[in-house]
Amino acid sequence: MLLATLGCSALVLGRDTVAGAASTPSLTASIAPAELTHGATFTLVGHLSEGATPLAGLPVELEANPYPYKRWVTVAKGASAADGSFQITAPAPQRNERVRALATMPVRIASAALSVTVDPRVALNAASLGPGRVRLSARISHAVDMPSPPVTARWYLASRGSSTYHLAAVTTTRELPGAVTYASAIVDPPATRFSYRVCLNPRWEAAMGRPAAHGPCPPHGFHLAASAASHGLPRAHAAFEFGGEGRGTPLPPFPNAGGIAAARSYLAERAGRSSFAVVGSTGQLSGLNLHEHFETASVVKVMFLTAYLQMLEGRHRSLGPGDRALLYPMIHESNNNSASAVLGTVGKAAIARVASEAGMRDYAPGVGWWAFTQTSAADQARLFTQLGRLIPSRFYGYARYLMSTIEPQQSWGVPAVARPHWQVYFKTGALPSQGLFNEAALLERGPVSFTVAVFTDGAPSQAYGEETIAGVGRRLLAGSP
């Protein structure tokens, strides 16, 4: 039990002193617990005396000043006992507050202010839905007069016993009746027994919990020190981060090792210079010539799209007709004029920022023309795994729509061999005069998802380049779940 004891001397609030008084009245108070869960209560205890003489039978009030700390209000009353002591149970506070004891004897005196921290009440659950599917949920009870609009909830997973957590899902909260913020996600567990954490920054954040702990959620993941503890598990970064443990059946990695080896052997025999990278369903990066540099051609337009949607979010703008008139042709038909206009709007620094946020190691801006932007298969495979994080959540559905409805002439390579069994979000790029044909894609089928990027240069013909990319995709998809 936490105990806060402050106010060893009283604060005299009036000037009605008694002439000739030999000593100053004293009012001390403490609270227990000083940190409690929403819905719980606390007790204020203290002592009233004048010098060494207890003051008995005097009324004592418990005053509270709840966040944002604008006004003191009497919330409970009591009286001092024969020995000058008093004990008052407070009503359950809704949010963080400051409290004090107040007595009139005949001067009004108050104890020093004491801080009460009110943590939200959290109920976590992990339910296995079958292989590769565990539903995680969090019900967070909070101050009744502070509903939160939908906010982002980030879910992190770690194998049991590991202190390294990786971002597994990003979802949106909703409010339930009874002042409850609810969040859920369906994830593929990293192991049969695993730990998870959910982090969010709701509207009521400033009013509850330890103020010094408030902060942003980790963007990718984190390493958790085992020394700190919060809600029964170690705490990482943010004020509202909660964790539990679950059980489930993880899906085997996909693409499997045989498919990756077959793609590697196939590509090594093709004409020209080539590479491919896969970030598999378990997050493992593999491929051939992973960091070899290639010109992006139109594949870079996904970075343009991301930067443009980030710009709208930063300006608190919705997606308007003018925005759609630029973005739709840039992706749907790979219109170069639209791409140039988008780049002119966001600027080169915004594209470099996207590259940095995605952890690209091989990015370099194009010289002379944006199609000459330098990248690698590893860069693009990593980028596509993070689009759900990089693109603001309210625009992510639109971005997925664009990348899944590209016109047939631009839908060669992986989409041609993956559909209809897989949902494919992709972008192709070509500089036919150089024999350069590129593609990056995110593939999803039920709980399984992975990304692939294939880059070629020096292909004898466009048909040959397109077949090279399709051949890699065909081998990776062998034995699809």
C-alpha positions as CSV (number, residue, x, y, z in Angstrom):
1,M,0.0,0.0,0.0
2,L,1.3,3.4,-0.9
3,L,1.3,6.1,1.8
4,A,1.7,9.8,1.3
5,T,2.3,11.9,4.3
6,L,2.7,15.7,3.8
7,G,1.6,18.8,5.7
8,C,3.4,18.4,9.0
9,S,2.4,21.9,9.8
10,A,-0.9,23.5,9.1
11,L,-1.7,26.4,6.8
12,V,-3.7,29.1,8.6
13,L,-6.4,30.4,6.2
14,G,-7.9,33.1,8.4
15,R,-6.9,36.0,10.7
16,D,-9.2,35.1,13.6
17,T,-6.4,34.3,16.0
18,V,-7.0,34.1,19.7
19,A,-5.3,36.8,21.7
20,G,-2.6,35.5,23.9
21,A,-2.6,32.0,22.4
22,A,0.5,30.2,23.5
23,S,0.8,28.0,20.5
24,T,-0.3,27.6,16.9
25,P,-2.9,25.0,15.9
26,S,-1.5,22.1,13.9
27,L,-3.3,20.0,11.3
28,T,-1.5,17.1,9.7
29,A,-2.8,14.6,7.2
30,S,-1.8,11.7,5.0
31,I,-3.6,9.5,2.4
32,A,-3.5,5.8,1.7
33,P,-3.2,4.7,-1.0
34,A,-1.8,7.7,-2.8
35,E,-2.1,5.8,-6.2
36,L,-5.2,3.8,-6.9
37,T,-7.2,2.2,-9.7
38,H,-10.3,3.9,-11.2
39,G,-13.3,3.0,-9.1
40,A,-11.4,2.5,-5.9
41,T,-11.3,4.9,-2.9
42,F,-8.7,6.2,-0.4
43,T,-8.7,7.3,3.2
44,L,-7.4,10.5,4.6
45,V,-6.1,10.3,8.1
46,G,-4.7,13.0,10.3
47,H,-4.3,14.7,13.6
48,L,-5.6,18.0,15.0
49,S,-3.9,19.7,18.0
50,E,-2.8,22.9,19.6
51,G,0.7,22.5,20.9
52,A,0.7,19.2,22.8
53,T,-3.0,19.3,23.4
54,P,-5.3,17.2,21.1
55,L,-8.3,19.0,19.8
56,A,-11.3,16.7,20.0
57,G,-14.8,16.9,18.5
58,L,-14.0,19.5,15.8
59,P,-15.4,19.1,12.3
60,V,-12.9,18.3,9.6
61,E,-13.6,18.5,5.9
62,L,-11.9,16.7,3.1
63,E,-11.5,19.0,0.1
64,A,-10.6,17.8,-3.4
65,N,-9.3,19.8,-6.4
66,P,-9.5,17.4,-9.4
67,Y,-7.5,17.8,-12.6
68,P,-7.1,20.4,-14.2
69,Y,-6.9,21.8,-10.6
70,K,-9.1,24.9,-10.8
71,R,-11.3,24.7,-7.7
72,W,-11.4,23.2,-4.2
73,V,-14.6,21.4,-3.4
74,T,-15.7,19.6,-0.1
75,V,-16.3,16.0,-0.9
76,A,-16.5,14.4,2.6
77,K,-16.7,15.4,6.2
78,G,-15.7,13.9,9.6
79,A,-14.7,15.0,13.1
80,S,-11.6,14.7,15.3
81,A,-11.7,12.0,18.0
82,A,-10.7,12.4,21.7
83,D,-7.0,12.0,20.8
84,G,-7.3,14.6,18.0
85,S,-7.1,12.0,15.3
86,F,-9.5,11.8,12.4
87,Q,-10.2,9.5,9.5
88,I,-12.3,10.3,6.4
89,T,-13.0,7.9,3.5
90,A,-13.3,9.8,0.2
91,P,-15.6,9.0,-2.6
92,A,-13.9,7.2,-5.5
93,P,-12.2,9.9,-7.6
94,Q,-12.7,10.0,-11.3
95,R,-9.3,11.5,-12.2
96,N,-6.1,12.7,-10.6
97,E,-6.7,15.2,-7.9
98,R,-5.2,17.1,-5.0
99,V,-6.7,16.8,-1.6
100,R,-6.4,18.4,1.8
101,A,-8.0,18.4,5.2
102,L,-9.7,21.6,6.5
103,A,-10.8,22.5,10.0
104,T,-12.2,25.5,11.8
105,M,-11.0,26.0,15.4
106,P,-12.0,29.0,15.4
107,V,-9.4,29.9,12.8
108,R,-9.6,28.0,9.5
109,I,-6.6,25.9,8.9
110,A,-5.7,23.4,6.1
111,S,-3.2,20.7,5.7
112,A,-0.7,20.8,2.9
113,A,-2.1,19.5,-0.5
114,L,-1.6,15.8,-1.2
115,S,-1.6,14.3,-4.7
116,V,-3.9,11.3,-5.6
117,T,-3.0,9.4,-8.7
118,V,-5.9,7.6,-10.4
119,D,-4.9,4.9,-12.9
120,P,-7.4,3.6,-15.4
121,R,-8.8,0.1,-14.7
122,V,-7.7,-2.3,-17.4
123,A,-9.0,-5.7,-18.4
124,L,-6.9,-7.6,-20.9
125,N,-7.7,-10.8,-22.8
126,A,-6.0,-13.0,-25.2
127,A,-8.1,-15.7,-27.0
128,S,-6.8,-18.2,-29.6
129,L,-8.9,-18.3,-32.7
130,G,-6.9,-21.1,-34.4
131,P,-3.5,-21.4,-36.0
132,G,-1.9,-18.0,-36.6
133,R,-4.8,-16.1,-35.0
134,V,-5.0,-14.7,-31.5
135,R,-7.4,-11.9,-30.6
136,L,-6.0,-9.5,-28.1
137,S,-8.3,-7.0,-26.4
138,A,-8.1,-4.3,-23.8
139,R,-11.0,-2.6,-22.0
140,I,-9.9,0.5,-20.2
141,S,-12.2,2.2,-17.7
142,H,-11.6,5.9,-17.3
143,A,-13.1,9.2,-16.1
144,V,-16.8,9.2,-16.9
145,D,-16.9,12.7,-18.2
146,M,-13.9,12.4,-20.6
147,P,-14.7,10.1,-23.5
148,S,-11.9,9.7,-26.0
149,P,-12.4,9.9,-29.8
150,P,-10.8,7.1,-31.8
151,V,-7.0,7.0,-31.3
152,T,-4.3,4.6,-32.5
153,A,-3.5,1.5,-30.5
154,R,-0.2,-0.2,-31.1
155,W,0.3,-3.8,-30.2
156,Y,3.7,-5.3,-29.5
157,L,4.6,-9.0,-29.2
158,A,7.6,-10.9,-27.7
159,S,8.2,-14.6,-27.3
160,R,7.9,-15.6,-23.6
161,G,11.1,-14.9,-21.8
162,S,12.3,-12.3,-24.3
163,S,12.5,-8.6,-23.5
164,T,12.5,-7.5,-27.1
165,Y,9.0,-6.5,-28.4
166,H,8.1,-5.9,-32.0
167,L,5.2,-4.0,-33.4
168,A,2.7,-6.5,-34.6
169,A,-0.5,-4.5,-35.3
170,V,-1.9,-1.0,-35.4
171,T,-5.6,-0.6,-34.7
172,T,-8.1,2.1,-33.7
173,T,-9.9,2.4,-30.4
174,R,-13.6,2.9,-29.8
175,E,-15.7,4.0,-26.9
176,L,-18.0,1.6,-25.1
177,P,-20.9,2.5,-22.8
178,G,-19.8,3.1,-19.2
179,A,-16.7,5.2,-20.0
180,V,-14.6,2.4,-21.5
181,T,-12.0,2.8,-24.2
182,Y,-11.8,-0.5,-26.1
183,A,-9.0,-1.8,-28.4
184,S,-8.5,-5.1,-30.1
185,A,-6.2,-6.8,-32.7
186,I,-5.8,-10.2,-34.3
187,V,-2.2,-11.2,-34.4
188,D,-0.1,-14.2,-35.4
189,P,1.7,-15.2,-32.2
190,P,5.5,-15.3,-32.2
191,A,5.5,-18.4,-30.1
192,T,3.1,-20.8,-28.4
193,R,3.5,-18.7,-25.2
194,F,4.1,-15.1,-25.6
195,S,3.9,-11.6,-24.0
196,Y,2.1,-8.7,-25.5
197,R,1.7,-5.0,-24.8
198,V,-0.7,-2.4,-26.0
199,C,0.0,1.3,-26.0
200,L,-2.3,4.3,-26.7
201,N,-2.5,8.0,-26.0
202,P,-6.3,8.7,-25.4
203,R,-7.9,12.0,-24.8
204,W,-8.2,11.4,-21.1
205,E,-4.4,10.8,-20.8
206,A,-3.5,14.0,-19.1
207,A,-6.1,13.5,-16.4
208,M,-5.1,10.1,-15.2
209,G,-2.1,8.1,-14.3
210,R,1.4,9.4,-13.3
211,P,1.9,12.7,-15.2
212,A,5.7,12.2,-15.5
213,A,5.2,9.0,-17.4
214,H,3.1,10.3,-20.2
215,G,4.8,10.0,-23.6
216,P,4.4,8.6,-27.2
217,C,4.2,5.0,-28.1
218,P,7.3,3.4,-29.5
219,P,7.0,3.4,-33.3
220,H,8.6,0.0,-34.1
221,G,9.2,-1.9,-30.9
222,F,11.4,-1.7,-27.8
223,H,13.6,-3.6,-25.5
224,L,12.1,-3.8,-22.0
225,A,14.2,-3.6,-18.9
226,A,13.1,-6.1,-16.4
227,S,13.7,-3.8,-13.4
228,A,10.7,-1.6,-13.7
229,A,7.2,-2.9,-13.1
230,S,3.7,-1.6,-14.1
231,H,0.4,-3.4,-14.0
232,G,2.2,-6.6,-13.1
233,L,4.7,-6.4,-16.0
234,P,7.7,-4.3,-16.8
235,R,6.9,-0.8,-18.1
236,A,8.5,0.7,-21.2
237,H,7.7,4.2,-22.4
238,A,4.2,5.6,-22.4
239,A,1.7,6.4,-19.6
240,F,-1.0,4.1,-21.0
241,E,0.9,1.0,-21.9
242,F,-0.4,-2.3,-20.6
243,G,0.7,-5.9,-21.0
244,G,-0.3,-9.5,-20.5
245,E,0.5,-13.0,-21.6
246,G,-1.2,-15.3,-24.1
247,R,-1.1,-18.6,-25.8
248,G,-1.6,-19.5,-29.5
249,T,-0.3,-21.6,-32.4
250,P,2.1,-19.6,-34.6
251,L,1.9,-20.2,-38.4
252,P,5.1,-21.5,-40.0
253,P,7.2,-18.9,-41.7
254,F,6.1,-18.0,-45.3
255,P,7.5,-17.9,-47.9
256,N,9.3,-21.1,-46.7
257,A,13.0,-21.8,-47.0
258,G,12.4,-24.0,-50.1
259,G,10.5,-21.3,-51.9
260,I,13.2,-18.7,-51.2
261,A,16.0,-21.0,-52.3
262,A,14.1,-21.8,-55.5
263,A,13.6,-18.1,-56.2
264,R,17.3,-17.5,-55.5
265,S,18.4,-20.2,-57.9
266,Y,16.0,-19.1,-60.6
267,L,17.0,-15.5,-60.5
268,A,20.8,-16.3,-60.5
269,E,20.3,-17.9,-64.0
270,R,18.4,-15.0,-65.6
271,A,20.0,-12.6,-68.0
272,G,21.1,-9.1,-66.8
273,R,21.6,-7.8,-63.3
274,S,19.0,-8.7,-60.7
275,S,18.1,-9.0,-57.0
276,F,15.1,-9.8,-54.8
277,A,14.2,-9.3,-51.2
278,V,11.5,-10.9,-49.0
279,V,10.3,-9.8,-45.6
280,G,8.5,-13.0,-44.6
281,S,5.5,-13.5,-42.4
282,T,7.8,-13.7,-39.3
283,G,9.7,-10.5,-40.2
284,Q,12.8,-12.2,-41.5
285,L,14.6,-10.5,-44.4
286,S,16.1,-12.8,-47.0
287,G,16.8,-12.9,-50.8
288,L,19.6,-12.4,-53.3
289,N,21.8,-9.4,-53.7
290,L,19.8,-7.6,-51.1
291,H,21.6,-4.3,-51.0
292,E,22.6,-4.0,-54.7
293,H,21.6,-0.5,-56.0
294,F,19.1,-0.1,-58.8
295,E,17.2,2.9,-60.2
296,T,13.6,2.8,-58.9
297,A,11.7,3.9,-62.0
298,S,8.0,4.3,-61.0
299,V,8.3,2.1,-57.9
300,V,9.3,5.3,-56.1
301,K,5.8,6.6,-56.5
302,V,4.7,4.7,-53.4
303,M,7.2,6.9,-51.5
304,F,5.6,10.0,-53.2
305,L,2.2,8.7,-52.2
306,T,3.3,8.2,-48.6
307,A,4.9,11.6,-48.3
308,Y,1.8,13.4,-49.8
309,L,-0.6,11.7,-47.3
310,Q,1.8,12.5,-44.4
311,M,1.7,16.2,-45.6
312,L,-2.2,16.2,-45.5
313,E,-2.1,14.8,-42.0
314,G,0.4,17.4,-40.9
315,R,-1.8,20.2,-42.3
316,H,-4.9,18.6,-40.7
317,R,-6.5,18.3,-44.2
318,S,-8.9,15.7,-45.6
319,L,-8.4,14.1,-48.9
320,G,-10.0,16.4,-51.4
321,P,-10.9,16.1,-55.2
322,G,-7.7,17.9,-56.1
323,D,-5.6,15.5,-54.1
324,R,-7.3,12.5,-55.7
325,A,-6.8,14.0,-59.1
326,L,-3.1,13.8,-58.5
327,L,-2.7,10.6,-56.6
328,Y,-5.1,8.3,-58.5
329,P,-3.5,8.6,-61.9
330,M,0.0,8.5,-60.4
331,I,-0.6,5.0,-59.0
332,H,-3.5,3.6,-61.1
333,E,-1.9,4.2,-64.5
334,S,1.6,5.3,-63.3
335,N,1.2,8.8,-64.8
336,N,4.6,10.5,-64.7
337,N,3.2,14.1,-64.9
338,S,1.1,13.4,-61.8
339,A,4.2,12.0,-60.0
340,S,6.2,15.2,-60.9
341,A,3.4,17.4,-59.5
342,V,3.3,15.4,-56.3
343,L,7.0,15.6,-55.9
344,G,6.9,19.3,-56.5
345,T,4.2,19.7,-53.8
346,V,5.9,17.7,-51.1
347,G,9.5,18.4,-51.9
348,K,12.6,16.1,-52.0
349,A,13.1,16.5,-48.2
350,A,9.8,14.8,-47.6
351,I,10.8,11.8,-49.7
352,A,14.1,11.5,-47.8
353,R,12.2,11.6,-44.6
354,V,10.0,8.7,-45.7
355,A,13.2,6.8,-46.5
356,S,14.6,7.5,-43.1
357,E,11.4,6.6,-41.3
358,A,11.4,3.3,-43.2
359,G,15.0,2.5,-42.3
360,M,16.2,2.5,-45.9
361,R,20.0,2.0,-46.1
362,D,20.4,2.2,-49.8
363,Y,18.3,5.2,-50.8
364,A,19.7,8.2,-52.7
365,P,17.7,10.9,-54.5
366,G,17.6,10.8,-58.3
367,V,19.9,13.1,-60.2
368,G,18.2,14.7,-63.2
369,W,14.9,12.8,-62.9
370,W,13.0,11.3,-60.0
371,A,12.9,7.9,-61.8
372,F,16.7,7.6,-61.3
373,T,16.2,7.5,-57.5
374,Q,18.5,4.8,-56.1
375,T,17.2,2.0,-54.0
376,S,17.6,-1.7,-53.3
377,A,15.3,-4.7,-53.0
378,A,15.9,-4.8,-49.3
379,D,14.8,-1.1,-49.0
380,Q,11.6,-1.6,-50.8
381,A,10.6,-4.8,-49.1
382,R,11.1,-3.0,-45.7
383,L,9.1,0.0,-46.9
384,F,6.1,-2.1,-47.9
385,T,6.1,-3.9,-44.5
386,Q,5.8,-0.5,-42.8
387,L,3.2,1.3,-45.0
388,G,0.5,0.8,-42.3
389,R,2.7,2.7,-39.9
390,L,4.1,5.3,-42.3
391,I,0.8,6.3,-43.9
392,P,-1.6,8.1,-41.5
393,S,-4.3,5.6,-40.4
394,R,-7.2,7.6,-41.9
395,F,-5.6,7.5,-45.4
396,Y,-4.3,3.9,-45.3
397,G,-7.5,2.4,-46.7
398,Y,-7.3,4.8,-49.7
399,A,-3.6,3.9,-50.3
400,R,-4.5,0.2,-50.2
401,Y,-7.3,0.9,-52.7
402,L,-4.9,2.6,-55.1
403,M,-2.3,-0.1,-54.9
404,S,-4.7,-3.0,-55.3
405,T,-6.7,-1.5,-58.3
406,I,-3.8,-0.7,-60.7
407,E,-4.8,-1.0,-64.3
408,P,-4.2,-4.3,-66.1
409,Q,-1.3,-3.0,-68.3
410,Q,0.6,-2.2,-65.1
411,S,-0.3,-5.4,-63.3
412,W,2.4,-7.7,-64.5
413,G,4.8,-9.8,-62.4
414,V,3.7,-10.9,-58.9
415,P,0.0,-9.9,-59.1
416,A,-0.4,-12.0,-62.3
417,V,0.7,-15.2,-60.5
418,A,-0.6,-14.4,-57.0
419,R,-4.2,-13.5,-57.8
420,P,-7.0,-14.4,-56.9
421,H,-5.7,-16.4,-53.9
422,W,-3.7,-13.5,-52.5
423,Q,-4.6,-9.9,-52.1
424,V,-1.8,-7.9,-53.7
425,Y,-0.8,-4.2,-53.0
426,F,2.0,-3.3,-55.4
427,K,3.7,-0.9,-57.7
428,T,5.7,-1.7,-60.9
429,G,8.3,0.4,-62.6
430,A,10.1,0.2,-65.9
431,L,12.8,1.9,-68.0
432,P,12.5,-0.3,-71.1
433,S,15.4,1.4,-72.9
434,Q,17.7,0.1,-70.1
435,G,16.0,-3.3,-69.8
436,L,15.0,-2.2,-66.2
437,F,11.9,-3.7,-64.7
438,N,11.1,-3.5,-61.0
439,E,8.3,-4.4,-58.7
440,A,7.5,-4.2,-54.9
441,A,4.5,-5.8,-53.3
442,L,2.7,-6.6,-50.1
443,L,0.7,-9.9,-50.3
444,E,-2.0,-10.9,-47.8
445,R,-4.0,-14.1,-47.4
446,G,-5.9,-14.5,-44.2
447,P,-3.5,-14.1,-41.3
448,V,-0.4,-14.5,-43.5
449,S,1.3,-11.5,-45.1
450,F,4.8,-10.9,-46.5
451,T,6.5,-8.4,-48.8
452,V,8.7,-8.9,-51.9
453,A,10.7,-6.6,-54.1
454,V,12.3,-7.7,-57.4
455,F,14.7,-5.5,-59.3
456,T,16.2,-6.2,-62.8
457,D,18.4,-4.3,-65.1
458,G,19.6,-5.3,-68.6
459,A,16.7,-7.6,-69.5
460,P,16.7,-8.5,-73.3
461,S,13.0,-7.4,-73.6
462,Q,10.1,-6.2,-71.6
463,A,8.4,-9.6,-71.8
464,Y,11.6,-11.2,-70.4
465,G,11.8,-8.7,-67.5
466,E,8.2,-9.2,-66.6
467,E,8.6,-13.0,-66.7
468,T,11.7,-12.8,-64.5
469,I,9.6,-11.0,-61.8
470,A,6.7,-13.4,-62.3
471,G,9.1,-16.4,-62.0
472,V,10.4,-15.2,-58.6
473,G,6.8,-14.7,-57.4
474,R,5.7,-18.2,-58.7
475,R,8.5,-19.9,-56.7
476,L,7.9,-17.9,-53.5
477,L,4.2,-18.8,-53.6
478,A,4.7,-22.5,-54.1
479,G,3.1,-24.3,-51.2
480,S,0.8,-21.3,-50.3
481,P,-1.1,-21.8,-47.1
